[in-house]
């Protein structure tokens, strides 16, 4: 899909859904949350605050250093994919407030129910 979207829709931007990313890493993150009492709160704050890219990068570096996760494979993977799912990297892109498949599926339902007639 990541390759097909730019070819089929050259004026669109494909981003990964944060909900899906968090679901993919749920079990791993649960271990960190259990191991470090304040990790979840700090990790969530970094994801939720409307940071600029440099602010996000500084906050991430501080977090992984604090919990000695610099060489952690899962954290390294989350970091390497950051530009595809962290909102700080696409603030300049109009998304019509759609940031996950849940919202687009909800919008699809609204459009089908109210505007598209079944044949």
FIRO-503218 format. One record per residue (C-alpha): residue in three letters; x, y, z. Coordinates in pm, 1 decimal, padded with zeros to 6 digits. Layout:
N
+------+----------+----------+----------+
: rest :        X :        Y :        Z :
+------+----------+----------+----------+
:  ALA :        X :        Y :        Z :
...
+------+----------+----------+----------+
end
This chain:
119
+------+----------+----------+----------+
: rest :        X :        Y :        Z :
+------+----------+----------+----------+
:  UNK :  00000.0 :  00000.0 :  00000.0 :
:  UNK :  00283.2 :  00239.2 :  00086.1 :
:  UNK :  00418.8 :  00207.2 : -00268.6 :
:  UNK :  00082.3 :  00207.2 : -00445.6 :
:  UNK : -00060.5 :  00520.9 : -00284.0 :
:  UNK :  00196.0 :  00768.3 : -00425.9 :
:  UNK :  00163.2 :  00607.8 : -00768.3 :
:  UNK : -00215.2 :  00603.3 : -00773.4 :
:  UNK : -00271.2 :  00925.4 : -00580.7 :
:  UNK :  00033.0 :  01146.4 : -00645.7 :
:  UNK : -00104.8 :  01447.4 : -00457.0 :
:  UNK : -00179.0 :  01258.9 : -00135.5 :
:  UNK :  00028.7 :  01167.3 :  00166.1 :
:  UNK :  00017.7 :  00826.8 :  00331.1 :
:  UNK :  00074.4 :  00808.4 :  00705.4 :
:  UNK :  00048.8 :  00521.7 :  00949.7 :
:  UNK : -00231.7 :  00516.9 :  01201.1 :
:  UNK : -00109.5 :  00573.9 :  01555.3 :
:  UNK : -00376.6 :  00338.9 :  01688.9 :
:  UNK : -00241.2 :  00057.1 :  01472.3 :
:  UNK :  00117.8 :  00131.9 :  01574.3 :
:  UNK :  00022.0 :  00121.2 :  01940.4 :
:  UNK : -00171.7 : -00201.7 :  01884.9 :
:  UNK :  00128.0 : -00360.4 :  01712.8 :
:  UNK :  00354.7 : -00275.7 :  02008.4 :
:  UNK :  00092.0 : -00322.1 :  02282.0 :
:  UNK :  00248.1 : -00626.0 :  02451.2 :
:  UNK :  00596.3 : -00480.3 :  02440.1 :
:  UNK :  00483.6 : -00144.4 :  02576.6 :
:  UNK :  00287.6 : -00318.8 :  02851.6 :
:  UNK :  00615.3 : -00472.2 :  02971.6 :
:  UNK :  00777.4 : -00129.1 :  02984.3 :
:  UNK :  00476.1 :  00018.7 :  03161.7 :
:  UNK :  00499.2 : -00255.5 :  03423.7 :
:  UNK :  00876.1 : -00229.2 :  03461.0 :
:  UNK :  00889.7 :  00151.0 :  03488.2 :
:  UNK :  00609.3 :  00315.7 :  03683.5 :
:  UNK :  00637.6 :  00655.0 :  03509.0 :
:  UNK :  00718.6 :  00535.9 :  03156.0 :
:  UNK :  00359.1 :  00519.0 :  03029.5 :
:  UNK :  00277.3 :  00870.5 :  03143.4 :
:  UNK :  00595.2 :  01012.8 :  02991.1 :
:  UNK :  00566.6 :  00814.7 :  02666.9 :
:  UNK :  00202.3 :  00912.2 :  02623.0 :
:  UNK :  00281.1 :  01277.9 :  02691.1 :
:  UNK :  00541.7 :  01279.3 :  02415.0 :
:  UNK :  00289.4 :  01132.4 :  02172.2 :
:  UNK : -00001.4 :  01356.1 :  02275.3 :
:  UNK :  00154.1 :  01699.8 :  02306.8 :
:  UNK :  00159.5 :  01896.6 :  01981.4 :
:  UNK :  00535.3 :  01911.8 :  01952.3 :
:  UNK :  00745.9 :  02033.7 :  01663.6 :
:  UNK :  00983.1 :  01773.0 :  01515.3 :
:  UNK :  01289.4 :  01895.1 :  01704.4 :
:  UNK :  01093.8 :  01905.5 :  02030.9 :
:  UNK :  00968.0 :  01552.5 :  01972.0 :
:  UNK :  01319.6 :  01429.8 :  01892.3 :
:  UNK :  01461.7 :  01590.8 :  02207.2 :
:  UNK :  01182.0 :  01448.0 :  02424.0 :
:  UNK :  01226.4 :  01100.4 :  02269.3 :
:  UNK :  01604.6 :  01109.1 :  02324.8 :
:  UNK :  01552.8 :  01211.3 :  02685.5 :
:  UNK :  01298.7 :  00932.6 :  02739.2 :
:  UNK :  01509.1 :  00653.1 :  02590.9 :
:  UNK :  01814.7 :  00777.2 :  02779.0 :
:  UNK :  01627.6 :  00798.4 :  03109.2 :
:  UNK :  01509.9 :  00437.2 :  03077.4 :
:  UNK :  01828.3 :  00309.9 :  02910.7 :
:  UNK :  01643.1 :  00207.6 :  02594.3 :
:  UNK :  01886.6 :  00347.0 :  02335.6 :
:  UNK :  01968.3 : -00003.0 :  02206.0 :
:  UNK :  01622.0 : -00150.6 :  02251.7 :
:  UNK :  01509.7 : -00299.3 :  01918.5 :
:  UNK :  01142.3 : -00211.1 :  01958.0 :
:  UNK :  01213.5 :  00148.3 :  02054.1 :
:  UNK :  01457.9 :  00172.0 :  01765.9 :
:  UNK :  01186.5 :  00050.6 :  01527.0 :
:  UNK :  00933.6 :  00299.6 :  01661.2 :
:  UNK :  01196.3 :  00570.5 :  01614.6 :
:  UNK :  01283.8 :  00467.8 :  01260.1 :
:  UNK :  00915.9 :  00484.2 :  01157.0 :
:  UNK :  00848.6 :  00810.1 :  01342.1 :
:  UNK :  00799.3 :  01028.2 :  01034.7 :
:  UNK :  00514.5 :  00802.4 :  00923.5 :
:  UNK :  00309.1 :  00815.6 :  01244.9 :
:  UNK :  00417.8 :  01101.4 :  01471.6 :
:  UNK :  00200.2 :  01406.8 :  01405.8 :
:  UNK :  00489.4 :  01650.5 :  01455.7 :
:  UNK :  00618.9 :  01545.1 :  01113.9 :
:  UNK :  00304.1 :  01622.3 :  00921.2 :
:  UNK :  00167.3 :  01935.5 :  01083.9 :
:  UNK :  00189.5 :  02117.5 :  00750.5 :
:  UNK : -00037.1 :  01863.8 :  00576.6 :
:  UNK : -00413.6 :  01915.1 :  00572.6 :
:  UNK : -00574.9 :  01591.4 :  00692.0 :
:  UNK : -00932.1 :  01710.2 :  00742.8 :
:  UNK : -00883.9 :  01603.9 :  01105.6 :
:  UNK : -00863.3 :  01239.6 :  00998.4 :
:  UNK : -00576.8 :  01076.9 :  01179.1 :
:  UNK : -00677.4 :  00712.9 :  01190.9 :
:  UNK : -00865.2 :  00450.2 :  00999.1 :
:  UNK : -01131.0 :  00458.6 :  01268.3 :
:  UNK : -01222.4 :  00811.9 :  01170.5 :
:  UNK : -01213.8 :  00740.2 :  00799.4 :
:  UNK : -01429.7 :  00429.7 :  00850.6 :
:  UNK : -01672.1 :  00641.4 :  01049.7 :
:  UNK : -01675.4 :  00899.7 :  00771.0 :
:  UNK : -01731.6 :  00624.1 :  00514.3 :
:  UNK : -02037.1 :  00514.4 :  00712.2 :
:  UNK : -02174.2 :  00870.1 :  00721.4 :
:  UNK : -02118.6 :  00919.4 :  00348.9 :
:  UNK : -02270.8 :  00585.8 :  00253.6 :
:  UNK : -02570.6 :  00634.5 :  00482.1 :
:  UNK : -02649.9 :  00992.2 :  00388.9 :
:  UNK : -02515.7 :  01055.5 :  00042.1 :
:  UNK : -02463.0 :  00736.8 : -00157.2 :
:  UNK : -02769.9 :  00546.8 : -00267.7 :
:  UNK : -02749.3 :  00169.3 : -00295.6 :
:  UNK : -02806.5 :  00023.5 : -00639.2 :
+------+----------+----------+----------+
end
